[in-house]
Amino acid sequence: MDRTESAIISEGEFQAALASLLRKADANDVEVEGGWDCRNGDEHPDWDVMVTEVKKNADAE
């Protein structure tokens, strides 16, 4: 898998990249629901990430 990073310069790009990452993990049976600490070294802020499954609205399908 290619690990090169590209710039994410908008909220829309961030949401698209996050959705892609979650779909790829789910397709490969990686448990995506839960919480993680994302430590980024001294130059960047650390993040606490929480992922929960959202039930789809029957009307939205």
PyMOL Python script that loads the backbone (N, CA, C, O; Angstrom):
from pymol import cmd

cmd.read_pdbstr("""\
ATOM      1  N   MET A   1       0.845  -1.182   0.000  1.00  0.00           N
ATOM      2  CA  MET A   1       0.000   0.000   0.000  1.00  0.00           C
ATOM      3  C   MET A   1       0.887   1.241   0.000  1.00  0.00           C
ATOM      4  O   MET A   1       1.893   1.291   0.707  1.00  0.00           O
ATOM      5  N   ASP A   2       0.520   2.212  -0.772  1.00  0.00           N
ATOM      6  CA  ASP A   2       1.264   3.465  -0.869  1.00  0.00           C
ATOM      7  C   ASP A   2       1.022   4.296   0.383  1.00  0.00           C
ATOM      8  O   ASP A   2      -0.129   4.575   0.720  1.00  0.00           O
ATOM      9  N   ARG A   3       2.068   4.692   1.068  1.00  0.00           N
ATOM     10  CA  ARG A   3       1.953   5.465   2.307  1.00  0.00           C
ATOM     11  C   ARG A   3       2.312   6.934   2.129  1.00  0.00           C
ATOM     12  O   ARG A   3       2.498   7.640   3.121  1.00  0.00           O
ATOM     13  N   THR A   4       2.412   7.410   0.902  1.00  0.00           N
ATOM     14  CA  THR A   4       2.740   8.820   0.707  1.00  0.00           C
ATOM     15  C   THR A   4       1.559   9.674   1.147  1.00  0.00           C
ATOM     16  O   THR A   4       0.402   9.304   0.947  1.00  0.00           O
ATOM     17  N   GLU A   5       1.860  10.804   1.740  1.00  0.00           N
ATOM     18  CA  GLU A   5       0.827  11.698   2.245  1.00  0.00           C
ATOM     19  C   GLU A   5       0.638  12.869   1.294  1.00  0.00           C
ATOM     20  O   GLU A   5       1.601  13.411   0.753  1.00  0.00           O
ATOM     21  N   SER A   6      -0.616  13.248   1.102  1.00  0.00           N
ATOM     22  CA  SER A   6      -0.899  14.442   0.324  1.00  0.00           C
ATOM     23  C   SER A   6      -1.545  15.462   1.257  1.00  0.00           C
ATOM     24  O   SER A   6      -2.107  15.107   2.294  1.00  0.00           O
ATOM     25  N   ALA A   7      -1.456  16.713   0.878  1.00  0.00           N
ATOM     26  CA  ALA A   7      -1.991  17.777   1.703  1.00  0.00           C
ATOM     27  C   ALA A   7      -3.518  17.698   1.745  1.00  0.00           C
ATOM     28  O   ALA A   7      -4.169  17.486   0.722  1.00  0.00           O
ATOM     29  N   ILE A   8      -4.068  17.870   2.927  1.00  0.00           N
ATOM     30  CA  ILE A   8      -5.515  17.989   3.099  1.00  0.00           C
ATOM     31  C   ILE A   8      -5.752  19.434   3.491  1.00  0.00           C
ATOM     32  O   ILE A   8      -5.332  19.877   4.560  1.00  0.00           O
ATOM     33  N   ILE A   9      -6.432  20.169   2.612  1.00  0.00           N
ATOM     34  CA  ILE A   9      -6.541  21.609   2.827  1.00  0.00           C
ATOM     35  C   ILE A   9      -7.967  22.077   3.079  1.00  0.00           C
ATOM     36  O   ILE A   9      -8.218  23.280   3.150  1.00  0.00           O
ATOM     37  N   SER A  10      -8.910  21.136   3.217  1.00  0.00           N
ATOM     38  CA  SER A  10     -10.283  21.540   3.504  1.00  0.00           C
ATOM     39  C   SER A  10     -10.963  20.485   4.370  1.00  0.00           C
ATOM     40  O   SER A  10     -10.512  19.342   4.448  1.00  0.00           O
ATOM     41  N   GLU A  11     -12.043  20.882   5.013  1.00  0.00           N
ATOM     42  CA  GLU A  11     -12.803  19.941   5.822  1.00  0.00           C
ATOM     43  C   GLU A  11     -13.374  18.825   4.951  1.00  0.00           C
ATOM     44  O   GLU A  11     -13.425  17.672   5.378  1.00  0.00           O
ATOM     45  N   GLY A  12     -13.801  19.155   3.744  1.00  0.00           N
ATOM     46  CA  GLY A  12     -14.318  18.157   2.825  1.00  0.00           C
ATOM     47  C   GLY A  12     -13.283  17.104   2.463  1.00  0.00           C
ATOM     48  O   GLY A  12     -13.587  15.912   2.428  1.00  0.00           O
ATOM     49  N   GLU A  13     -12.059  17.547   2.194  1.00  0.00           N
ATOM     50  CA  GLU A  13     -10.973  16.604   1.896  1.00  0.00           C
ATOM     51  C   GLU A  13     -10.662  15.734   3.111  1.00  0.00           C
ATOM     52  O   GLU A  13     -10.394  14.540   2.977  1.00  0.00           O
ATOM     53  N   PHE A  14     -10.701  16.335   4.286  1.00  0.00           N
ATOM     54  CA  PHE A  14     -10.467  15.573   5.512  1.00  0.00           C
ATOM     55  C   PHE A  14     -11.544  14.500   5.677  1.00  0.00           C
ATOM     56  O   PHE A  14     -11.226  13.347   5.971  1.00  0.00           O
ATOM     57  N   GLN A  15     -12.813  14.868   5.491  1.00  0.00           N
ATOM     58  CA  GLN A  15     -13.912  13.906   5.633  1.00  0.00           C
ATOM     59  C   GLN A  15     -13.807  12.789   4.601  1.00  0.00           C
ATOM     60  O   GLN A  15     -14.066  11.628   4.918  1.00  0.00           O
ATOM     61  N   ALA A  16     -13.431  13.125   3.373  1.00  0.00           N
ATOM     62  CA  ALA A  16     -13.281  12.116   2.327  1.00  0.00           C
ATOM     63  C   ALA A  16     -12.137  11.150   2.659  1.00  0.00           C
ATOM     64  O   ALA A  16     -12.281   9.940   2.487  1.00  0.00           O
ATOM     65  N   ALA A  17     -11.014  11.672   3.129  1.00  0.00           N
ATOM     66  CA  ALA A  17      -9.874  10.824   3.485  1.00  0.00           C
ATOM     67  C   ALA A  17     -10.214   9.923   4.672  1.00  0.00           C
ATOM     68  O   ALA A  17      -9.840   8.750   4.697  1.00  0.00           O
ATOM     69  N   LEU A  18     -10.916  10.471   5.641  1.00  0.00           N
ATOM     70  CA  LEU A  18     -11.317   9.686   6.813  1.00  0.00           C
ATOM     71  C   LEU A  18     -12.295   8.582   6.410  1.00  0.00           C
ATOM     72  O   LEU A  18     -12.153   7.442   6.851  1.00  0.00           O
ATOM     73  N   ALA A  19     -13.282   8.908   5.581  1.00  0.00           N
ATOM     74  CA  ALA A  19     -14.247   7.911   5.115  1.00  0.00           C
ATOM     75  C   ALA A  19     -13.542   6.796   4.344  1.00  0.00           C
ATOM     76  O   ALA A  19     -13.860   5.621   4.528  1.00  0.00           O
ATOM     77  N   SER A  20     -12.600   7.150   3.495  1.00  0.00           N
ATOM     78  CA  SER A  20     -11.842   6.161   2.735  1.00  0.00           C
ATOM     79  C   SER A  20     -11.061   5.243   3.667  1.00  0.00           C
ATOM     80  O   SER A  20     -11.069   4.026   3.483  1.00  0.00           O
ATOM     81  N   LEU A  21     -10.396   5.804   4.653  1.00  0.00           N
ATOM     82  CA  LEU A  21      -9.619   5.020   5.616  1.00  0.00           C
ATOM     83  C   LEU A  21     -10.522   4.046   6.375  1.00  0.00           C
ATOM     84  O   LEU A  21     -10.174   2.877   6.543  1.00  0.00           O
ATOM     85  N   LEU A  22     -11.679   4.527   6.833  1.00  0.00           N
ATOM     86  CA  LEU A  22     -12.595   3.669   7.587  1.00  0.00           C
ATOM     87  C   LEU A  22     -13.164   2.554   6.701  1.00  0.00           C
ATOM     88  O   LEU A  22     -13.282   1.416   7.155  1.00  0.00           O
ATOM     89  N   ARG A  23     -13.518   2.860   5.449  1.00  0.00           N
ATOM     90  CA  ARG A  23     -14.031   1.835   4.534  1.00  0.00           C
ATOM     91  C   ARG A  23     -12.976   0.766   4.267  1.00  0.00           C
ATOM     92  O   ARG A  23     -13.291  -0.424   4.270  1.00  0.00           O
ATOM     93  N   LYS A  24     -11.728   1.173   4.036  1.00  0.00           N
ATOM     94  CA  LYS A  24     -10.654   0.213   3.772  1.00  0.00           C
ATOM     95  C   LYS A  24     -10.425  -0.690   4.983  1.00  0.00           C
ATOM     96  O   LYS A  24     -10.261  -1.900   4.829  1.00  0.00           O
ATOM     97  N   ALA A  25     -10.412  -0.120   6.166  1.00  0.00           N
ATOM     98  CA  ALA A  25     -10.214  -0.922   7.377  1.00  0.00           C
ATOM     99  C   ALA A  25     -11.373  -1.893   7.569  1.00  0.00           C
ATOM    100  O   ALA A  25     -11.153  -3.070   7.854  1.00  0.00           O
ATOM    101  N   ASP A  26     -12.607  -1.410   7.417  1.00  0.00           N
ATOM    102  CA  ASP A  26     -13.782  -2.258   7.584  1.00  0.00           C
ATOM    103  C   ASP A  26     -13.786  -3.388   6.560  1.00  0.00           C
ATOM    104  O   ASP A  26     -14.120  -4.522   6.905  1.00  0.00           O
ATOM    105  N   ALA A  27     -13.426  -3.110   5.322  1.00  0.00           N
ATOM    106  CA  ALA A  27     -13.396  -4.123   4.269  1.00  0.00           C
ATOM    107  C   ALA A  27     -12.378  -5.221   4.568  1.00  0.00           C
ATOM    108  O   ALA A  27     -12.498  -6.336   4.060  1.00  0.00           O
ATOM    109  N   ASN A  28     -11.382  -4.909   5.389  1.00  0.00           N
ATOM    110  CA  ASN A  28     -10.342  -5.880   5.744  1.00  0.00           C
ATOM    111  C   ASN A  28     -10.507  -6.412   7.160  1.00  0.00           C
ATOM    112  O   ASN A  28      -9.560  -6.911   7.768  1.00  0.00           O
ATOM    113  N   ASP A  29     -11.740  -6.295   7.675  1.00  0.00           N
ATOM    114  CA  ASP A  29     -12.094  -6.838   8.998  1.00  0.00           C
ATOM    115  C   ASP A  29     -11.272  -6.257  10.144  1.00  0.00           C
ATOM    116  O   ASP A  29     -11.023  -6.936  11.140  1.00  0.00           O
ATOM    117  N   VAL A  30     -10.851  -5.003  10.002  1.00  0.00           N
ATOM    118  CA  VAL A  30     -10.195  -4.288  11.103  1.00  0.00           C
ATOM    119  C   VAL A  30     -11.284  -3.618  11.925  1.00  0.00           C
ATOM    120  O   VAL A  30     -12.138  -2.928  11.369  1.00  0.00           O
ATOM    121  N   GLU A  31     -11.268  -3.807  13.233  1.00  0.00           N
ATOM    122  CA  GLU A  31     -12.259  -3.187  14.111  1.00  0.00           C
ATOM    123  C   GLU A  31     -12.001  -1.680  14.137  1.00  0.00           C
ATOM    124  O   GLU A  31     -10.977  -1.231  14.654  1.00  0.00           O
ATOM    125  N   VAL A  32     -12.919  -0.910  13.586  1.00  0.00           N
ATOM    126  CA  VAL A  32     -12.714   0.538  13.513  1.00  0.00           C
ATOM    127  C   VAL A  32     -13.414   1.276  14.644  1.00  0.00           C
ATOM    128  O   VAL A  32     -13.103   2.437  14.909  1.00  0.00           O
ATOM    129  N   GLU A  33     -14.355   0.617  15.313  1.00  0.00           N
ATOM    130  CA  GLU A  33     -15.081   1.290  16.388  1.00  0.00           C
ATOM    131  C   GLU A  33     -14.239   1.247  17.657  1.00  0.00           C
ATOM    132  O   GLU A  33     -13.718   0.198  18.037  1.00  0.00           O
ATOM    133  N   GLY A  34     -14.114   2.395  18.301  1.00  0.00           N
ATOM    134  CA  GLY A  34     -13.342   2.483  19.539  1.00  0.00           C
ATOM    135  C   GLY A  34     -12.660   3.824  19.660  1.00  0.00           C
ATOM    136  O   GLY A  34     -12.991   4.770  18.946  1.00  0.00           O
ATOM    137  N   GLY A  35     -11.707   3.900  20.567  1.00  0.00           N
ATOM    138  CA  GLY A  35     -10.987   5.144  20.803  1.00  0.00           C
ATOM    139  C   GLY A  35      -9.491   4.936  20.756  1.00  0.00           C
ATOM    140  O   GLY A  35      -8.982   3.888  21.154  1.00  0.00           O
ATOM    141  N   TRP A  36      -8.793   5.943  20.268  1.00  0.00           N
ATOM    142  CA  TRP A  36      -7.337   5.882  20.147  1.00  0.00           C
ATOM    143  C   TRP A  36      -6.726   7.229  20.494  1.00  0.00           C
ATOM    144  O   TRP A  36      -7.291   8.283  20.205  1.00  0.00           O
ATOM    145  N   ASP A  37      -5.564   7.168  21.118  1.00  0.00           N
ATOM    146  CA  ASP A  37      -4.730   8.356  21.284  1.00  0.00           C
ATOM    147  C   ASP A  37      -3.820   8.422  20.075  1.00  0.00           C
ATOM    148  O   ASP A  37      -3.183   7.431  19.718  1.00  0.00           O
ATOM    149  N   CYS A  38      -3.756   9.564  19.453  1.00  0.00           N
ATOM    150  CA  CYS A  38      -2.886   9.762  18.299  1.00  0.00           C
ATOM    151  C   CYS A  38      -1.786  10.735  18.722  1.00  0.00           C
ATOM    152  O   CYS A  38      -1.989  11.949  18.750  1.00  0.00           O
ATOM    153  N   ARG A  39      -0.630  10.186  19.045  1.00  0.00           N
ATOM    154  CA  ARG A  39       0.514  10.992  19.494  1.00  0.00           C
ATOM    155  C   ARG A  39       1.335  11.402  18.277  1.00  0.00           C
ATOM    156  O   ARG A  39       1.650  10.569  17.427  1.00  0.00           O
ATOM    157  N   ASN A  40       1.681  12.688  18.194  1.00  0.00           N
ATOM    158  CA  ASN A  40       2.276  13.232  16.982  1.00  0.00           C
ATOM    159  C   ASN A  40       3.633  13.896  17.160  1.00  0.00           C
ATOM    160  O   ASN A  40       4.066  14.641  16.282  1.00  0.00           O
ATOM    161  N   GLY A  41       4.298  13.649  18.247  1.00  0.00           N
ATOM    162  CA  GLY A  41       5.610  14.255  18.447  1.00  0.00           C
ATOM    163  C   GLY A  41       5.491  15.703  18.902  1.00  0.00           C
ATOM    164  O   GLY A  41       4.389  16.218  19.091  1.00  0.00           O
ATOM    165  N   ASP A  42       6.628  16.347  19.072  1.00  0.00           N
ATOM    166  CA  ASP A  42       6.668  17.697  19.629  1.00  0.00           C
ATOM    167  C   ASP A  42       6.141  18.778  18.684  1.00  0.00           C
ATOM    168  O   ASP A  42       5.655  19.811  19.144  1.00  0.00           O
ATOM    169  N   GLU A  43       6.229  18.554  17.368  1.00  0.00           N
ATOM    170  CA  GLU A  43       5.866  19.609  16.416  1.00  0.00           C
ATOM    171  C   GLU A  43       4.369  19.732  16.152  1.00  0.00           C
ATOM    172  O   GLU A  43       3.922  20.750  15.623  1.00  0.00           O
ATOM    173  N   HIS A  44       3.583  18.712  16.511  1.00  0.00           N
ATOM    174  CA  HIS A  44       2.167  18.685  16.170  1.00  0.00           C
ATOM    175  C   HIS A  44       1.332  18.374  17.405  1.00  0.00           C
ATOM    176  O   HIS A  44       1.830  17.755  18.345  1.00  0.00           O
ATOM    177  N   PRO A  45       0.074  18.792  17.417  1.00  0.00           N
ATOM    178  CA  PRO A  45      -0.777  18.476  18.563  1.00  0.00           C
ATOM    179  C   PRO A  45      -1.105  16.987  18.610  1.00  0.00           C
ATOM    180  O   PRO A  45      -1.112  16.313  17.580  1.00  0.00           O
ATOM    181  N   ASP A  46      -1.375  16.487  19.799  1.00  0.00           N
ATOM    182  CA  ASP A  46      -1.869  15.130  19.976  1.00  0.00           C
ATOM    183  C   ASP A  46      -3.389  15.167  19.888  1.00  0.00           C
ATOM    184  O   ASP A  46      -4.005  16.196  20.168  1.00  0.00           O
ATOM    185  N   TRP A  47      -3.998  14.040  19.496  1.00  0.00           N
ATOM    186  CA  TRP A  47      -5.443  13.971  19.333  1.00  0.00           C
ATOM    187  C   TRP A  47      -5.989  12.736  20.037  1.00  0.00           C
ATOM    188  O   TRP A  47      -5.310  11.714  20.142  1.00  0.00           O
ATOM    189  N   ASP A  48      -7.203  12.841  20.509  1.00  0.00           N
ATOM    190  CA  ASP A  48      -7.958  11.702  21.006  1.00  0.00           C
ATOM    191  C   ASP A  48      -9.044  11.446  19.970  1.00  0.00           C
ATOM    192  O   ASP A  48      -9.853  12.331  19.691  1.00  0.00           O
ATOM    193  N   VAL A  49      -9.070  10.250  19.398  1.00  0.00           N
ATOM    194  CA  VAL A  49     -10.000   9.944  18.315  1.00  0.00           C
ATOM    195  C   VAL A  49     -10.989   8.886  18.803  1.00  0.00           C
ATOM    196  O   VAL A  49     -10.594   7.850  19.338  1.00  0.00           O
ATOM    197  N   MET A  50     -12.282   9.162  18.611  1.00  0.00           N
ATOM    198  CA  MET A  50     -13.330   8.215  18.977  1.00  0.00           C
ATOM    199  C   MET A  50     -14.173   7.928  17.739  1.00  0.00           C
ATOM    200  O   MET A  50     -14.649   8.849  17.076  1.00  0.00           O
ATOM    201  N   VAL A  51     -14.356   6.639  17.431  1.00  0.00           N
ATOM    202  CA  VAL A  51     -15.168   6.230  16.286  1.00  0.00           C
ATOM    203  C   VAL A  51     -16.315   5.374  16.803  1.00  0.00           C
ATOM    204  O   VAL A  51     -16.098   4.388  17.506  1.00  0.00           O
ATOM    205  N   THR A  52     -17.531   5.758  16.450  1.00  0.00           N
ATOM    206  CA  THR A  52     -18.715   4.978  16.790  1.00  0.00           C
ATOM    207  C   THR A  52     -19.541   4.769  15.531  1.00  0.00           C
ATOM    208  O   THR A  52     -19.593   5.637  14.660  1.00  0.00           O
ATOM    209  N   GLU A  53     -20.178   3.627  15.442  1.00  0.00           N
ATOM    210  CA  GLU A  53     -21.032   3.346  14.290  1.00  0.00           C
ATOM    211  C   GLU A  53     -22.330   4.121  14.430  1.00  0.00           C
ATOM    212  O   GLU A  53     -22.906   4.196  15.516  1.00  0.00           O
ATOM    213  N   VAL A  54     -22.786   4.697  13.329  1.00  0.00           N
ATOM    214  CA  VAL A  54     -24.041   5.441  13.295  1.00  0.00           C
ATOM    215  C   VAL A  54     -25.021   4.639  12.457  1.00  0.00           C
ATOM    216  O   VAL A  54     -24.733   4.294  11.311  1.00  0.00           O
ATOM    217  N   LYS A  55     -26.168   4.346  13.028  1.00  0.00           N
ATOM    218  CA  LYS A  55     -27.195   3.595  12.293  1.00  0.00           C
ATOM    219  C   LYS A  55     -27.766   4.487  11.197  1.00  0.00           C
ATOM    220  O   LYS A  55     -28.026   5.671  11.409  1.00  0.00           O
ATOM    221  N   LYS A  56     -27.953   3.896  10.031  1.00  0.00           N
ATOM    222  CA  LYS A  56     -28.500   4.644   8.900  1.00  0.00           C
ATOM    223  C   LYS A  56     -29.998   4.842   9.071  1.00  0.00           C
ATOM    224  O   LYS A  56     -30.698   3.953   9.556  1.00  0.00           O
ATOM    225  N   ASN A  57     -30.479   5.993   8.676  1.00  0.00           N
ATOM    226  CA  ASN A  57     -31.898   6.281   8.644  1.00  0.00           C
ATOM    227  C   ASN A  57     -32.497   5.566   7.435  1.00  0.00           C
ATOM    228  O   ASN A  57     -31.970   5.683   6.329  1.00  0.00           O
ATOM    229  N   ALA A  58     -33.576   4.837   7.627  1.00  0.00           N
ATOM    230  CA  ALA A  58     -34.185   4.077   6.531  1.00  0.00           C
ATOM    231  C   ALA A  58     -34.555   4.980   5.356  1.00  0.00           C
ATOM    232  O   ALA A  58     -34.514   4.539   4.208  1.00  0.00           O
ATOM    233  N   ASP A  59     -34.916   6.238   5.623  1.00  0.00           N
ATOM    234  CA  ASP A  59     -35.283   7.165   4.554  1.00  0.00           C
ATOM    235  C   ASP A  59     -34.075   7.619   3.743  1.00  0.00           C
ATOM    236  O   ASP A  59     -34.228   8.029   2.593  1.00  0.00           O
ATOM    237  N   ALA A  60     -32.881   7.555   4.318  1.00  0.00           N
ATOM    238  CA  ALA A  60     -31.674   8.045   3.645  1.00  0.00           C
ATOM    239  C   ALA A  60     -31.103   7.011   2.678  1.00  0.00           C
ATOM    240  O   ALA A  60     -30.261   7.354   1.847  1.00  0.00           O
ATOM    241  N   GLU A  61     -31.534   5.773   2.765  1.00  0.00           N
ATOM    242  CA  GLU A  61     -30.966   4.722   1.913  1.00  0.00           C
ATOM    243  C   GLU A  61     -31.492   4.746   0.520  1.00  0.00           C
ATOM    244  O   GLU A  61     -31.100   3.917  -0.302  1.00  0.00           O
TER     245      GLU A  61
END
""", "prot")
cmd.dss("prot")
cmd.show_as("cartoon", "prot")
cmd.util.cbc("prot")
cmd.orient("prot")
